[in-house]
């Protein structure tokens, strides 16, 4: 699990993901939170009770996945998988699958958690295939969820039932 000590590495990977793949993430690079903001978040969530960020190391941080449990009393049975990313130069080595498996296992340990949700852009075939292989099911589509320049991208909504 990443901690406040990993802030700089996390911010580098996050900015790279947002810059190199604007069609995959809802936030633009110019909107990215600062290192100070992330450090504060890490310090708030370092116990992993309601949120965590996992990282894969291979001579540095090369992959990440986050998970955030819903906050409201009536929503705490659900958590969101977010910001799944592996740098291109190490893809194809099973890092994304290992990160996702670790995130699912850690989330399963949260008492009362019923399911995980995520959104993935419909054109990201390999990502969609990975999620399906881990039991995520498509529940819907948000058409034209992102607009990058003049191009629109649909977002597939997925759920993994844990119990």
C-alpha positions as CSV (number, residue, x, y, z in Angstrom):
1,X,0.0,0.0,0.0
2,X,1.3,3.4,-0.9
3,X,1.8,5.9,1.9
4,X,2.7,9.6,2.2
5,X,6.4,8.5,1.7
6,X,5.4,7.5,-1.9
7,X,3.7,10.9,-2.7
8,X,6.3,12.1,-5.3
9,X,6.4,8.7,-7.1
10,X,2.6,8.6,-7.2
11,X,2.3,12.1,-8.5
12,X,4.8,11.3,-11.3
13,X,2.9,8.2,-12.4
14,X,-0.4,9.9,-12.1
15,X,0.6,12.9,-14.2
16,X,2.1,10.5,-16.8
17,X,-1.1,8.6,-17.0
18,X,-3.2,11.7,-17.4
19,X,-0.8,13.2,-20.0
20,X,-0.2,10.1,-22.1
21,X,-3.7,8.7,-22.0
22,X,-6.2,11.6,-21.9
23,X,-8.8,9.2,-23.4
24,X,-8.6,6.9,-20.4
25,X,-9.1,9.2,-17.4
26,X,-11.8,11.6,-16.4
27,X,-9.4,14.2,-15.1
28,X,-7.1,16.3,-17.3
29,X,-3.4,16.6,-16.4
30,X,-3.8,20.4,-15.8
31,X,-6.5,19.6,-13.2
32,X,-4.3,17.1,-11.3
33,X,-4.0,17.6,-7.5
34,X,-0.7,18.8,-6.2
35,X,1.8,16.8,-4.3
36,X,0.8,18.6,-1.1
37,X,-2.8,17.7,-1.6
38,X,-1.9,14.0,-2.2
39,X,0.4,13.9,0.8
40,X,-2.5,15.2,2.9
41,X,-4.8,12.5,1.5
42,X,-2.2,9.8,2.1
43,X,-1.8,10.9,5.7
44,X,-5.6,10.8,6.2
45,X,-6.1,7.3,4.8
46,X,-2.9,5.5,5.8
47,X,-4.8,3.1,7.9
48,X,-6.6,1.8,4.7
49,X,-9.9,1.8,6.5
50,X,-11.9,3.5,3.8
51,X,-9.4,4.0,1.0
52,X,-6.1,2.7,-0.3
53,X,-3.7,3.1,-3.2
54,X,-1.6,0.1,-4.2
55,X,1.6,0.3,-6.2
56,X,3.8,-2.1,-8.2
57,X,7.5,-1.5,-8.0
58,X,10.1,-2.5,-10.6
59,X,13.0,-0.2,-10.2
60,X,10.5,2.5,-9.3
61,X,6.7,2.8,-9.2
62,X,5.4,1.3,-12.5
63,X,1.7,0.6,-11.7
64,X,-1.1,1.8,-9.4
65,X,-4.7,1.1,-8.5
66,X,-6.9,2.9,-6.0
67,X,-10.0,1.9,-4.1
68,X,-12.3,4.2,-2.2
69,X,-15.2,3.0,-0.1
70,X,-18.4,5.0,-0.3
71,X,-19.0,7.2,2.7
72,X,-22.7,7.5,3.3
73,X,-24.4,5.0,5.7
74,X,-26.6,3.7,2.9
75,X,-23.7,3.4,0.5
76,X,-20.9,1.8,2.6
77,X,-21.6,-1.6,1.0
78,X,-20.0,-0.3,-2.2
79,X,-16.4,0.8,-3.1
80,X,-14.9,2.2,-6.3
81,X,-11.8,0.9,-8.1
82,X,-10.1,4.0,-9.7
83,X,-7.0,5.1,-11.4
84,X,-5.8,1.7,-12.6
85,X,-2.6,2.3,-14.6
86,X,0.6,0.5,-15.6
87,X,3.4,2.3,-17.5
88,X,3.6,1.1,-21.1
89,X,7.2,-0.2,-20.9
90,X,6.2,-3.0,-18.4
91,X,2.8,-4.0,-19.7
92,X,2.3,-7.6,-20.6
93,X,4.0,-8.9,-17.5
94,X,0.9,-9.5,-15.4
95,X,1.4,-6.3,-13.3
96,X,-2.2,-5.0,-13.9
97,X,-3.7,-8.4,-13.0
98,X,-1.6,-8.6,-9.8
99,X,-2.6,-5.1,-8.8
100,X,-6.3,-5.7,-9.4
101,X,-6.2,-9.0,-7.6
102,X,-4.5,-7.4,-4.6
103,X,-7.1,-4.5,-4.6
104,X,-10.0,-7.0,-4.7
105,X,-8.5,-9.1,-1.9
106,X,-7.9,-6.0,0.3
107,X,-11.4,-4.7,-0.4
108,X,-12.9,-8.0,0.5
109,X,-11.5,-7.6,4.0
110,X,-13.6,-4.5,4.6
111,X,-16.6,-5.6,6.8
112,X,-19.9,-5.3,5.1
113,X,-18.6,-4.5,1.6
114,X,-20.9,-6.1,-1.0
115,X,-19.5,-5.0,-4.3
116,X,-16.8,-3.1,-6.2
117,X,-17.6,-0.7,-9.1
118,X,-15.5,0.9,-11.8
119,X,-15.8,2.7,-15.0
120,X,-13.6,1.9,-18.0
121,X,-13.6,3.6,-21.4
122,X,-15.3,1.3,-23.9
123,X,-12.4,1.4,-26.4
124,X,-9.9,0.1,-23.9
125,X,-10.2,-3.5,-24.9
126,X,-7.3,-5.0,-22.8
127,X,-8.5,-3.2,-19.7
128,X,-12.1,-4.4,-20.2
129,X,-10.8,-7.9,-20.8
130,X,-8.9,-7.9,-17.5
131,X,-11.9,-6.7,-15.5
132,X,-14.1,-9.3,-17.1
133,X,-11.5,-12.0,-16.3
134,X,-11.8,-11.1,-12.6
135,X,-15.5,-11.4,-12.6
136,X,-16.6,-7.8,-13.2
137,X,-19.9,-7.5,-15.2
138,X,-21.0,-4.7,-17.4
139,X,-24.0,-2.9,-15.9
140,X,-24.4,-0.1,-18.4
141,X,-22.7,2.5,-20.6
142,X,-22.3,6.3,-20.2
143,X,-22.3,7.5,-23.8
144,X,-20.0,10.3,-24.6
145,X,-18.7,10.4,-21.0
146,X,-15.4,12.0,-22.0
147,X,-14.6,14.6,-24.6
148,X,-11.0,15.0,-25.6
149,X,-10.7,17.7,-28.2
150,X,-13.4,16.9,-30.7
151,X,-13.5,13.2,-29.9
152,X,-16.1,11.6,-27.5
153,X,-15.5,8.4,-25.5
154,X,-18.1,6.1,-24.0
155,X,-17.6,4.7,-20.5
156,X,-18.6,1.2,-19.6
157,X,-19.9,0.8,-16.0
158,X,-18.9,-2.5,-14.3
159,X,-19.6,-4.2,-11.0
160,X,-18.0,-7.1,-9.1
161,X,-20.3,-8.7,-6.6
162,X,-18.2,-9.9,-3.6
163,X,-20.8,-11.8,-1.6
